[in-house]
Amino acid sequence: MQSEFRPFVRALTSAVLVAAFAVPPTLVAQTSDHLVTPSDLQRATENASQARQKNQETLKKFFSSPEAQKALESAHMNPQEVNKAVAGLSNQEMAQLAQRVNKAQADFAAGQISNHNLLLILVFIAALILIIVAVH
């Protein structure tokens, strides 16, 4: 009777081993902890979009002040061109420049930099924006 079950046991063992080695280990290792849910993706996209919009508004507000307009014109830069160029920046570039603008404005408000130095920073940032957009 044992001899009748041997071929069956061998075939079953072979089938189990083939199935075990045929499935890639990466499929078995995946769990739900490693997957990103659609709601997480949507939330991250919304946060990135809001951050970009905030940074863009910060830069446009900085460049739209009357002092900024005068400084840009004295540096022979077109203020409208600078505002258009802001939209062409990457998220990272825009975030870095908005951070610099916020720091410069805070320093100016605290009296750590003069009006002239603030205008020089403004012209530098505007030139940097134009260069970045021209390179892209």
Rosetta silent file (secondary structure, phi, psi, omega in degrees, C-alpha in Angstrom):
SEQUENCE: MQSEFRPFVRALTSAVLVAAFAVPPTLVAQTSDHLVTPSDLQRATENASQARQKNQETLKKFFSSPEAQKALESAHMNPQEVNKAVAGLSNQEMAQLAQRVNKAQADFAAGQISNHNLLLILVFIAALILIIVAVH
SCORE:     score description
SCORE:     0.000 S_00000001
   1 L     0.000  -33.935  178.168    0.000    0.000    0.000 S_00000001
   2 H   -64.811  -34.345 -178.195    2.880    2.351    0.668 S_00000001
   3 H   -67.282  -24.487  177.843    4.153    1.832   -2.842 S_00000001
   4 H   -74.329  -31.966 -178.357    0.869    3.161   -4.237 S_00000001
   5 H   -85.529  -19.563 -178.434    1.161    6.446   -2.326 S_00000001
   6 H   -58.553  -49.428  179.222    4.829    7.088   -3.133 S_00000001
   7 H   -62.515  -37.027  178.390    4.266    8.435   -6.662 S_00000001
   8 H   -65.101  -44.983  179.591    1.414   10.573   -5.385 S_00000001
   9 H   -64.170  -42.244  178.373    3.522   11.985   -2.514 S_00000001
  10 H   -63.137  -44.108  179.851    6.453   12.639   -4.889 S_00000001
  11 H   -64.992  -41.690  178.788    4.203   14.419   -7.386 S_00000001
  12 H   -65.439  -42.971  178.004    2.593   16.481   -4.640 S_00000001
  13 H   -62.940  -43.152  178.264    5.978   17.406   -3.150 S_00000001
  14 H   -61.811  -43.201 -179.534    7.275   18.360   -6.586 S_00000001
  15 H   -64.297  -40.857  179.319    4.243   20.519   -7.269 S_00000001
  16 H   -65.861  -43.326  179.632    4.579   22.326   -3.931 S_00000001
  17 H   -66.054  -41.261  178.054    8.311   22.976   -4.472 S_00000001
  18 H   -62.953  -43.208  179.618    7.759   24.218   -8.033 S_00000001
  19 H   -65.242  -39.024 -179.234    5.014   26.541   -6.827 S_00000001
  20 H   -66.086  -39.212 -178.798    7.169   27.799   -3.946 S_00000001
  21 H   -86.826  -14.710 -179.643   10.114   28.614   -6.210 S_00000001
  22 H   -80.729  -27.640  179.945    8.008   29.957   -9.072 S_00000001
  23 L   -83.114  123.934  179.131    6.530   32.814   -6.994 S_00000001
  24 L   -63.199  141.076 -178.408    9.005   35.701   -6.688 S_00000001
  25 H   -62.694  -25.807 -179.605    9.943   36.490   -3.090 S_00000001
  26 H   -66.829  -30.986  177.474    9.104   40.171   -3.616 S_00000001
  27 H   -69.215  -37.711 -179.086    5.433   39.308   -4.111 S_00000001
  28 H   -72.407  -34.309 -175.199    5.339   37.386   -0.878 S_00000001
  29 H   -76.656  -17.584 -177.764    7.193   40.124    1.027 S_00000001
  30 L   -70.305  135.219  175.513    4.788   42.909    0.096 S_00000001
  31 L  -130.960  172.246 -178.551    2.444   44.001    2.830 S_00000001
  32 H   -70.674  -16.489  178.717   -0.046   46.794    3.130 S_00000001
  33 H   -67.313  -26.337 -175.665    2.455   48.786    5.261 S_00000001
  34 H   -92.728   -8.075 -177.758    4.578   49.461    2.184 S_00000001
  35 L   -90.402  144.610  176.295    1.772   50.599   -0.063 S_00000001
  36 L   -96.980  126.525 -178.208    0.781   54.229   -0.421 S_00000001
  37 L   -78.021  154.043  177.644   -2.928   54.738   -0.279 S_00000001
  38 H   -58.392  -34.584  179.019   -4.666   56.976   -2.803 S_00000001
  39 H   -67.521  -35.890  175.825   -5.763   59.303    0.005 S_00000001
  40 H   -64.666  -41.768  177.835   -2.117   59.704    1.114 S_00000001
  41 H   -63.749  -43.234 -179.776   -1.128   60.569   -2.454 S_00000001
  42 H   -64.181  -42.304  179.516   -3.974   63.052   -2.757 S_00000001
  43 H   -63.621  -42.667  178.766   -3.077   64.660    0.580 S_00000001
  44 H   -64.896  -39.624  178.161    0.584   64.961   -0.423 S_00000001
  45 H   -65.183  -43.301  178.820   -0.387   66.487   -3.763 S_00000001
  46 H   -63.426  -42.456  179.314   -2.699   68.993   -2.087 S_00000001
  47 H   -63.421  -42.247  178.846   -0.011   69.947    0.438 S_00000001
  48 H   -65.133  -39.839  179.214    2.560   70.447   -2.318 S_00000001
  49 H   -65.818  -42.623  178.890    0.117   72.511   -4.336 S_00000001
  50 H   -65.916  -39.972  178.876   -0.755   74.705   -1.358 S_00000001
  51 H   -64.837  -42.755  178.685    2.925   75.198   -0.494 S_00000001
  52 H   -62.465  -44.467 -179.446    3.725   76.175   -4.084 S_00000001
  53 H   -62.820  -41.642  178.834    0.814   78.633   -4.181 S_00000001
  54 H   -63.345  -45.258  179.629    1.892   80.184   -0.872 S_00000001
  55 H   -64.091  -40.304  178.893    5.502   80.535   -2.059 S_00000001
  56 H   -64.312  -41.849  178.119    4.374   82.020   -5.372 S_00000001
  57 H   -64.840  -39.030  178.380    2.173   84.556   -3.566 S_00000001
  58 H   -60.333  -47.262 -179.111    5.069   85.474   -1.256 S_00000001
  59 H   -67.176  -43.233 -179.814    7.377   86.174   -4.199 S_00000001
  60 H   -64.951  -38.887  178.008    4.755   88.069   -6.210 S_00000001
  61 H   -64.425  -40.928  179.506    3.847   90.210   -3.195 S_00000001
  62 H   -62.521  -43.647 -177.433    7.527   90.976   -2.629 S_00000001
  63 H   -80.602  -13.351 -177.829    8.057   92.015   -6.248 S_00000001
  64 H   -91.993   -4.246  178.575    4.818   93.997   -6.498 S_00000001
  65 L   -67.418  150.695 -179.731    5.699   96.547   -3.825 S_00000001
  66 H   -58.356  -37.843  179.048    6.382  100.061   -5.130 S_00000001
  67 H   -64.775  -40.272  179.534    9.949   99.945   -3.800 S_00000001
  68 H   -65.837  -41.198  179.317   10.552   96.657   -5.585 S_00000001
  69 H   -60.050  -45.141  179.488    9.122   98.027   -8.817 S_00000001
  70 H   -64.506  -41.882 -179.115   11.474  101.033   -8.637 S_00000001
  71 H   -64.957  -40.893  179.322   14.468   98.842   -7.790 S_00000001
  72 H   -66.037  -42.219  179.468   13.778   96.489  -10.679 S_00000001
  73 H   -66.282  -36.638  178.314   13.340   99.349  -13.115 S_00000001
  74 H   -69.486  -23.685  176.109   16.577  100.977  -11.918 S_00000001
  75 L   -92.091   10.466  179.062   18.319   97.646  -12.554 S_00000001
  76 L    59.569   41.341  175.388   16.797   97.611  -16.075 S_00000001
  77 L  -114.993  142.690  178.632   14.581   94.609  -15.310 S_00000001
  78 L   -85.216  115.528 -178.636   10.981   94.329  -16.383 S_00000001
  79 H   -59.046  -36.057  179.103    8.830   93.713  -13.263 S_00000001
  80 H   -66.688  -36.475  178.655    6.141   91.907  -15.311 S_00000001
  81 H   -66.195  -38.452  178.236    8.783   89.592  -16.746 S_00000001
  82 H   -65.122  -43.602  178.658   10.024   88.771  -13.256 S_00000001
  83 H   -62.744  -38.889  177.163    6.462   88.000  -12.111 S_00000001
  84 H   -66.914  -37.705 -178.062    5.936   85.727  -15.112 S_00000001
  85 H   -67.354  -29.193  179.357    9.270   84.012  -14.466 S_00000001
  86 H   -57.350  -40.081 -178.524    8.250   83.181  -10.887 S_00000001
  87 H   -67.151  -21.636 -179.034    5.611   80.781  -12.227 S_00000001
  88 L   -86.163   -1.820 -179.775    8.284   78.923  -14.220 S_00000001
  89 L   -77.155  152.517  174.292   10.340   77.982  -11.176 S_00000001
  90 L   -73.021  166.208 -179.845   10.351   74.471   -9.797 S_00000001
  91 H   -59.265  -43.040 -177.977    8.737   73.849   -6.401 S_00000001
  92 H   -67.019  -44.535  179.010   12.126   73.545   -4.710 S_00000001
  93 H   -62.527  -43.317 -179.527   13.534   76.705   -6.304 S_00000001
  94 H   -64.778  -39.905  179.430   10.418   78.659   -5.434 S_00000001
  95 H   -64.918  -41.767  179.305   10.495   77.432   -1.831 S_00000001
  96 H   -64.225  -45.024 -179.766   14.153   78.427   -1.424 S_00000001
  97 H   -67.847  -39.070  177.527   13.591   81.904   -2.859 S_00000001
  98 H   -63.464  -37.306  177.536   10.431   82.453   -0.803 S_00000001
  99 H   -64.617  -41.788  177.752   12.385   81.480    2.299 S_00000001
 100 H   -65.191  -40.961  178.574   15.087   84.034    1.423 S_00000001
 101 H   -62.740  -45.483  179.592   12.471   86.712    0.800 S_00000001
 102 H   -60.892  -41.177  179.063   10.794   85.995    4.146 S_00000001
 103 H   -65.694  -44.015  179.624   14.155   86.164    5.926 S_00000001
 104 H   -62.630  -42.304  179.253   15.086   89.435    4.213 S_00000001
 105 H   -66.484  -38.720  178.265   11.724   90.977    5.096 S_00000001
 106 H   -66.402  -41.394  177.622   12.022   89.805    8.711 S_00000001
 107 H   -63.860  -40.140  179.039   15.552   91.220    8.950 S_00000001
 108 H   -64.980  -44.033  179.886   14.353   94.494    7.458 S_00000001
 109 H   -64.320  -32.254  179.724   11.434   94.683    9.893 S_00000001
 110 L   -82.821   -5.405  179.298   13.811   93.994   12.784 S_00000001
 111 L    83.187   12.234 -178.255   16.127   96.760   11.607 S_00000001
 112 L   -81.092  -20.430  175.616   19.008   94.394   10.842 S_00000001
 113 L  -132.543  152.599 -178.521   19.269   95.507    7.212 S_00000001
 114 L   -85.002  170.544  178.179   18.698   98.864    5.584 S_00000001
 115 H   -61.888  -40.091  179.756   16.210   99.723    2.876 S_00000001
 116 H   -62.862  -44.082  179.490   19.057   99.919    0.366 S_00000001
 117 H   -65.718  -36.367  177.371   20.296   96.434    1.258 S_00000001
 118 H   -63.242  -40.562  179.199   16.770   95.055    0.990 S_00000001
 119 H   -67.381  -35.890  175.752   16.485   96.500   -2.503 S_00000001
 120 H   -64.982  -40.078  176.970   19.835   94.941   -3.453 S_00000001
 121 H   -62.848  -41.871  179.440   18.578   91.574   -2.206 S_00000001
 122 H   -59.826  -47.125  179.910   15.417   92.093   -4.233 S_00000001
 123 H   -64.208  -39.916  178.232   17.373   92.780   -7.429 S_00000001
 124 H   -61.774  -46.095 -179.308   19.605   89.775   -6.760 S_00000001
 125 H   -65.051  -40.430  178.076   16.623   87.463   -6.274 S_00000001
 126 H   -62.861  -43.582  178.203   14.930   88.825   -9.404 S_00000001
 127 H   -63.430  -39.990  178.773   18.083   88.274  -11.450 S_00000001
 128 H   -62.308  -41.589  178.925   18.382   84.763  -10.027 S_00000001
 129 H   -62.452  -46.574 -179.642   14.793   83.994  -11.018 S_00000001
 130 H   -62.539  -39.055  178.586   15.357   85.220  -14.558 S_00000001
 131 H   -66.278  -44.817 -179.377   18.555   83.176  -14.866 S_00000001
 132 H   -61.266  -44.607 -178.567   16.902   80.010  -13.551 S_00000001
 133 H   -67.651  -36.909  179.239   13.966   80.358  -15.932 S_00000001
 134 H   -66.824  -33.746 -179.787   16.292   81.102  -18.876 S_00000001
 135 H   -71.363  -35.187  179.335   18.321   77.971  -18.143 S_00000001
 136 L   -68.352    0.000    0.000   15.212   75.777  -18.090 S_00000001
